[in-house]
Structure formats: C-alpha cells, structure tokens
Amino acid sequence: MTNLGPSATVDARVPHDLPAQVRHLIDGRLLDSSDGATFEVLDPVTNEVYLHAAAGGGTEIELAVAAANRALDRPEWADLTARRRAGILTRMADEIEARGRRIAALETYDTGLPITQTAGQAARAAENFRFFADLIVGRHEEAYRVPGQQLNYVRRHPLGVAGLITPWNTPFMLESWKLAPALAAGCAVVLKPAEFTPLTASLWADIGDAAGLPPGVLNVVHGLGESAGEALVRHPAVPAISFTGESATGAHIFAAAAPELKALSMELGGKSPVVVFADADLPAALDAVVFGVFSLNGERCTAGSRVLVERAVYAEFCQRLAERAAAIRVGEPSDPETEVGALVHPEHLAKVLGYIEIGRSEGRLVAGGGRPEHLPEGNFVAPTVFVDVEPRARIFQEEIFGPVVAVSPFDDVDEALRLANDTRYGLAAYLWTRDLDRAHRIAGSLEAGMVWVNSHNVRDLRTPFGGIKASGVGREGGARSLDFYSEEQAIHVALGGTPAPVLGRPRHGIEGGGS
C-alpha cells in the first residue's frame, strides 16, 4: 500500500513525455481552438492541473463534420472493400497493442484507475478492433428469390457521419467500442471525448495514421458537453449519435436530437442488482460482488451496487463482504499492488462522499465510510459497505458510481424479484443459485438488458449490450453495432417481367364523342 505523504516522489508516477496540451484532430491535422480557448485537466491523485486541452465548440464541430463528409466522398475510403477496411482496423489493433503499456500509463494517470486494470482495458480496445474487422469480412447480405418473378436483396451502406460521445470512466476502451464498428461500417466519425479525461484520446491521431486511415475519417474535438457536445448533437449533417454516460445527460441528448430525427444509441446509468440465494456458491458470489462493485474504482455502469441476499445466509455474507472490502488495497494508481485508486475528479469525489453521508442514516456502515487514513490528499475513497439498507433508501435507488455497495435481505423468490426490479434503471442484473431451473425462470423476469447467472460481468462481443428503462435506448455489440451505423436498402429486381394490374384501361364502345 503506497503512502503519498509530503516526502513521496510524485515524479516517479508521471508518464514520460507527458504533453503540455491536447489539441483537436480535424482532417488529419492537430489544431488549437479557433479562439484559443482551453480547459484545465486535473491529476486525480493531487488535483493539480497537469494539462490544458483545446476547448472546442460550434466552430470546431463544423470543421470536423465538414472534414468527415469530404472523407466519405473520397475513393480512398468510400471505395474500400470490406476486406481492405478490415485490414485498416486490424492494423489499428496492432498499433494499440504496440502502445499498450503507454496507453495504460496515460489512462491511469488521467483517470486514477489502477494500472493493472487499465492494462486490461487497453487489451480490450485492441480486441474491439479485431472483432469488427473479422465481422465485416464474414458478414453476408440478405437475398431472397421468388422463382420466375423477382430477386430481392438488401444492400447496406454507411449512414454518413457518426457523432460519438464517450465517458470518463474507461475512456480509451469505450472510445474503441464505438470507433471500431463505426469505421467498420464505412462511416466517418467525429469523437467528443469526456473533458475530465482527454489524454488517451490524443493517441488516436498517431494510431489511425500509422494504420493507413485516410485523413478526415476520424476526427476528435475536445470540449465541454454544453459546447462541443451540444453542437455535435444538434448538427444537421450528423445523422446518428452514440452516447455513453449518465441518464440525465442522455435525456437531454434525446431531446436535442429529436428535431433532426437522429438515430440514437445511448448506454446510460445503472443500479444493477445482485441476487444471492442461500444455495449459491457463496465464495464465488462474494468474489464476484467484490470485483463487480470495487474494480475500476466503482466507476462502472454495470456495477452490482444493490446486493440482495437470502436471509438464511445474509449475516454470514455481510460479514465476509465487510472483511473483504476492508482488506482492499487503496493506493497510488500506478502501483501494481493497488486495487482501488483515485476517483476521477474532485467534483465526483464530493458526490460519492455526499452519498456516503446520506447512507449513514439509511443503513449500517460496516466497512469504509470516507477517505482512507493513509491518503490525506487526492480523490481517494475507502471501499464502503452499508448493510440492512431499506429498499427505498437513496443509496439503494440512486447511482453513486463509486466504491459503495448497499446490501439488503430477502425471504423468497417473489420478494427477490420485486426488490431487484424496483428501480428506475435496467442495465444489468446478476443472479447466484445452484438451482438452474430457478435461475432460468428468474433471469427471464429480471428487468434488465443483460443478466449474468453465476458469473460477474464477462462480455461476449457478439451479444447485445444495453439496458431498458432509464438505462438506455438501443443496443450495441456484434452485428447490432454495424446495423446502427448502416442504412439498409431493399432492392427488388423483376425476373422475366412482373405484370402490374392495369388501372385506367380504355373501355370499348365509349371512346370518342360526336352525335
């Protein structure tokens, strides 16, 4: 466990060649904002300003969208076969892997996430590009034949310029999650990264250039949501927006995009339940709960932050959970021994600590409850466990997005389902039981876009990712991602003539006039 006291050598954790400023990528060039505006980026460990990023707005979005539209018309992108586009995506994956350690170091410094976890996120980013490269090569178009009458086939083509707005919790990986399918589908993109964490987004310029991505196909505009993000959402030449972030922002984007009838894919907030029955493999369930809510500093949309435990094993489970939470190593993010690092920003720290104070009157605190004693500075929060929480409590209903978990008992299946579904969110749910018949029945009744049975959150890129209720609109993953970034056109070709019913044929004996 690292002690960041006054005598600590802070420079040892700073990545080498850290840029002084992050600039926009527009039409293959790195640019400052037209008015010279910048915003400050903070080091989560010290809350000191370490970087200034170009603050874009309507002007920069206009330039980026124009560049993307020009790129769509150039043969070096528009005329590529699926195989050649896949080749570029594969080379981008290679470039990501070659930079894996650098990506992890920058991501850890920028976000406060533990270095062991950002290394895994960098590997996942490369896998996202490889997956969609393989998918577009193997994908077939639909064709239907009506013998002797018609050949009907479905043509897919890129929908145009895709607007991508990404969050700060695992920024590089989530940028790749949107970039890979959009590029695979043949779109050009304008990416607006989260303002808290712009550092690794600056790497896309070199990655795309080294892989042979034509200028203008990938554009990055940094800035605040209310300026750059708003301009991107409202731009009439951007027909689709893919957004990952909190539900309130998603609702605003939904309204702002409505006048242009844009296609929307929005993965929003979550307050996911974990239902643990008495017959479950309790050590495995405990491992999954601890990992699911405390990894990535608890800053994850699919975190199982509402734990429902059958009363017969409730006391034992709560005791073990409290012991495990207290033993988690909180420390300097670049230390490989660290399991929970620093929250991303002092504003977010204040939000999480505010919920912990609320929780003191809503449940019984058995672990954590504030800042670790050995880390007096920075955005550090000890893994926190509240038990005996009433199901309507705020800490049981509202998304905290930090290392905080609320636990409550249940007595039977009906109560477990009622409590699990009693939330405005519906992103993920987790179910632990050895009774597979019961597991299948309950899984289908859980109001969530994704359900894991006897497992933590293990992603299969072929399956749909997304939620219901306040957790989102649409699905991403596998072919569904390509569908979102594509337009479908049905073409019907007559074979041997297909006579149409005749209307308005002249009737014999009544043509002409005269007396």
N, C-alpha and C positions, 0 to 999 in steps of 0.2 A: 504494500500500500504506500503510495507516494505522498509525502508531506510537502505541500507547496508553501513553506514558510518564507520569510524575507530572505533567507540565505539560499533558497533554491536557485538552481541555474536555469532560468527560464529559456535562454537562448538554445539550450540543447534540444528542446522540443519543437523549435521553429523550423519548418521545412526550408531547405536551401533554395536560393533563387526565388524567394517569395516576391511576386510583383508588387509594385507600389500602387498600380491602378489596373482595374479591369475595364476593358473597352468593349464596345459593341462589335459584332461581326455582321457586316452587311455587304452583300455582293462580293464576298471573298476578301474584304478589306476590314482591318481593325480601325474603328473610328471612335472619336470622342463625341459627346452630345453636341448638337449644333449650337447650343447656348453655353456650353462648357460646364453644365451642371453635373454634380457628383453627389453621391451619398456615402456615409461612413459605414464601414463594416467592422464589427467588434470581434475580438478574440474571446470566446466563451469562458476561458479559464481566468482571464484577468479583467475582461470587459474594457480593455484598452482598444482604441482604434488602431487597426493594423493595415487597413486598406481603404482606398477610395475607389468606388465603382462609378462608371458613367451612368448618369440618371437620364434615361430616355423618356420620351413622351410621344405625342402625336406625330411630330416631325420624323423621328427615328422609325416609328412603326410604319409610316407612309413610305419611307425609303426602303425598308425591309420588305414590305409587301410588294412594292414595285419590282424589286430585285427578284423576289421569288416568282412572280408572274413572268418575268422575262426568262428566267431559267426554265420554266415549264415549256416554253416555246422553242428552246434551243435543242437542236438534234442530239447534242452530246448527252442530254438527259431524256428528252421526250422520245427518242428513237431507240433507247436501250431495250434489249430483250430482258425477260425475267432473269435469265442466266447471267447476263452482264451486270444487272443491278445487284443480283445476289453476290457476284464477285466483289463489288464495292463494299457491300455490307460485311462480307467475310473479312476483307482487308481492314475494315474499321474495327472488327472484333480483334484481329491480330494486333492492331495498334493499341487498343485498350489493354490487352493482356501485356504487351511490352511495357506499358506505362503503369502497370498495376500497383506497384509499390508507391509510385509518385502520386497516383490518384488517391490511394488510401491515406497517405500522409497529409495531403492537402485537405481531403474531406474531414479527417479527424481534427485538424487544426481549425477548420472553418465551422464545423458543426458541434464539436465537443463529444462526438461518438467515439467509443473505444476503438483503438487501431485494429484489433483482431476482427471486429465486426465490419469496419469499413473495407478491410481487405476482402471480406466475403462479398460485400456489395459491388466492388469493382469486378470481381469474377462473374457475378450475376449480370452485370452490364454487358460484358463480352458475350455471355451466353444468350442474352436477348437478341443481339445482332445475328449470331449464328442460327438461332432458331428461325427467325423470319427469313433469313437467306435460304435456308432449306425449304421453308414452307412455300415461298413463291415459285421455286423451281418445280416442286412436285404438285402444285395446285392445278386443277383442271377446270375448264369452263364447261358449263352445262349445255347440252344439246339434246333436242327432242325431235323425233321424226314421226310424222303422220304419213304412212306409206301412200305414195301416189298423190299426195296433196301438198304437204308443207314440210320444210325443215325449219325448226325454231331453235335459236341458240341465244345464249346470254353472254353479252360482252361486258367486261369490267374495265373501267378506265379511271385514272386518278381523279379525285374530286376537285383538285386545284391546290390552293394554298391552305395549309392546315395551321391553325394557331394552337400552340402548346403552352400551357401554363402549369408550372411544376412547383412542388412544395419544398420546404427546407429540411425535412426530417432525414431522408436519404436521397439527397438531390441528384447526384450523378446517376445512380441506378434508375431512379424514376424518370429522369430525362431520357435515358436509353430506352426505357419501357415504351415511351411514346415515339421517340425518334425512329427506332428500328422499324416498326410497322408502317409508319407514315412514309418513310423513304422506300421501304419495300413495295408499297402500293404505287410508287411513282410520283408521290406528291412532292412539292417544295414546302418548306416549313419556316415559320417564324416562332422561335422559342423565347418565352419570357420566364427566366428563372426566378426563384424566390430571392427577394432582396436581402434576407438575412444571410444567405449562403451562396454568393455568386462565384466563388473561387474556382471550383472544378468545371463550371460551365465554360470558363475561358479556355479549357483544353480542347473543346470540340473543333476549333478552327484548325489546329495542327492535325488532329485525328482525321478530320474529313479531307484535308489537303493531302496528307500522306496516303490516304486510301484512294485518291483519284476522284473524289466527289466534286462535280463541277461547281464553280462559283455561283452563289445565289440560291443554290438548292437548300442549303442550311444557313439560316440567319439567326442571330442571337441578339436580342435587345434587352438590356438590363434596365431596371427601374422599379418604381413603386407600383403597387397594384392599381391605385386610383389614377395613375397617369398612363404608364406604358400598358398595364394590363387592361385598363378600360378602353384605351384606343384600339388595342388588338381585338377585343371582343366586339366592338362596335364597327370595325372596318367592313365596308360593304363587299370588298373583294376577298374576304376570308370566309369561306362558306362553312367551316367547321371549327369548333373549339373543343379541345380535350383538356380537362382541368382536373387536378387532384389537389384537394385542400379541405378546409373546413366547410361545414354545411351552410353557414350564413353567407359566406362568400359565394358558394355555389348558387344559392338562391338569387343573389344579386346578378351573377353572370347569366342565369336563366332569363331574368327579366330584361337585361341589357341586350341579349342576343335575339329576343323574340321579334322585334320589328323586322329583322332581316331573315327570319325563319331559318336560323342556322342549325346545322346538325350539332348535337351536343353529346359528349361523353363525359360524365362527371363522377369521379370516385371521391366521396365526401367523408364525413366523420363517422365514428363508430363508438359504441359502448357495448362491446361484444360479451355475451355470457359464456361462462364455462360451467357446465352441469356435471357434477361428480356424484355418481351413485355409490352406495356402500359396497357393491360388488366389484368396483373398479380396481385396476392395478394402481393402488394408491401411490407408491413411489414414482411410477411413470407419470401419473397425473400431476403429482407435485412438481416433478421436473418440468413438465410442460407449462404449468401455470407460472412457475418462477421465470422460465425463459420467456414466455409469451408476454408478460407484463413488464419485466425489468430489462430485457435486452433492448438495444437501441435507445437506452435511457428512458424507456417507456413512451417514447415519442413515435408511436406507430399506430396506424388507423385500425389495424386488426387486433390490437392488444386485448387479451381476455381479462378485462379490468373489473368485471362483475362475476364473482365466483359463487356459485350455488352448490352447497354440499348437503347430501342427505344426512339427516340428524344423527343417525347411528354412528357415523364416523366424523361428525362435524368437529367435536372438541379436539380429537387427535389431529385432524387435518389442519386446523387453525394453529395449533401449537407448532407443528412441523413447518408450516408456512412462515410463521413468525421467526423461527430459528434460522431458516434458510435466508430470509430477507436480511436479517441482522448480520449474517456472515458474508453477504455480497461485498466484494471489494470495490469501493468507490475511490476514484483517484484520478490522476492526471491522464487524459485520454490517450496520449501516445505511449503510455506504459503498457506492455503486453499483458501484465497481470491485472489490469483494470477491467472490471466487468460493467460498471456504470460510470460514465464520465460526467461532463458538464452539460447542463441544458443549453440550448442554442443561444439564448438571448436573455438579458435581464428582464425584459417585459414578460417573457414566458415564465421565467423563474418566479416572478411576482404572482402570476396567475396560478401556478402549481402550489406555491406556498399558501395562497389565499384559500384554495380548496382544502388543503391540509388543516387550516384553522377551522374551516366550516365543519370538516369531518370530526373534529374533537367533540362536537356536540351532537353528532349523528351516529357515532359508533364508538367502539372501544379500541383505542390505539394500542397495538401490541408490538409494533416494530417501527423504527424510523420516527418520522414526525417533524422533520426540519433539516437544517444543514448539519452535515457531519462535523463533529468537533475538530477533527484534524484538518479541515478545509475551510478556514475562515473567510476566504475570498473566492470570487468566481461564482458560477451558476450551478453549484452542487446541491443535490437533494439526496438524503438518505432514502433507500428503498423503504416504502411506508405501507403498513398493513393495518386496515381497520376491519374488525370483526363485529358481529352482532349488529349489522347495519340494517336499518329498516328499508324495505324495497323502494319506498318513495323518497328516500333521502337524496339530496342533491349529488352527493358523491357516488350514489348508486345509479343516478339517472343521467348526469351530465358528463360530457367528455372532458377529462382532465389533461390527457396527453402528456403524462409524466409517470414517474415510477411510483404509482399509488394504486393500490388494489383494495376493493371493498368485498367483504365476504358475508354471506347470509345463509341460514339453513333452510331446508325444505323437508316435508314429510312424505310426499308421494309424487307419482308421475304428474298428475294433474296440476299440483301446485308448482312443480318444477317448470312445466311448460308455461304456466301463467306468468310466473316471475321472469322467466327468460324472455318472453315476448313483450313484457310490459315496459317498453321503451320506444322512443321516437325513432331510434336507429334500427338498422337491419343489415349490417355489413357481414359480419362473421359470427359463428357460434361454434362451440366446442363441446363434445359430449364424451363422457367417460363411463363405460359399463362393459362388463364381460358378456352381457345378455344381448347378442346381436339381433335377435328378433325385436327386442325393445329398442335397440339402437336405430334400426331401420324405421320403426314406427315413429319414434320421437324426432329423428332427423328431418323427416318429411313435414313435421308440424312446426318446426322452428322457423320463425320469421326472419330469415337471413339469406342473403345471396349466396353465401358459402358456408358449408358445415364440415367440420373435421370430426371424425369419430376415432377416439383412442389415438389421437395424434395432435401435435402442435401444428402451427401454420407451415405446411410444406407445399410449395407451389408446383403445380404442373402447368407449364406454359400453354398447353393445348386446351385447357379448360377456361370457362368464362370467369372473369374477376370483376366483382362489383356488388352493389348492395341494393336494397329496397328501402322504402320509406325515406327518412332524411339522410340515408347513407349514399344516395346517388341516383343517377339516371344512366341507363345503358350498361354495356359490358365491354371489357377489353380482354384480350387473351386469344391466342390461336387465330383461327380464321375470322373470328368476330372482329378482331382489330383490323384486319385487311378489309373487311366489309365496311367498317366505319370510314376508312379513308378512301373508299372507292364508290363510284357510281355504277349502277347496273343498268344495262340497256338490253331490252329484249328485241331481237331481230327475227322477223318471220319471212321466209322465202317460199313462194309458191313453186310447187313441182308439177309440171305438166298442165298448169292452168287450174285456177280455182274460181269457177264462175260465181259471180255475185248475184243475188236476187235482183231482178230488174224492177225498178220503180219508174213510173212516168212513161211507160211504153205507149206509143200512139194506138188508139183503138180504131179498128177498121170501120169504115162507113160514116164516121163523123168528122173526118178531116175536111178541111176546106170550108167554104161557105157558098153564097150565091142563092139565087131564087129559082 
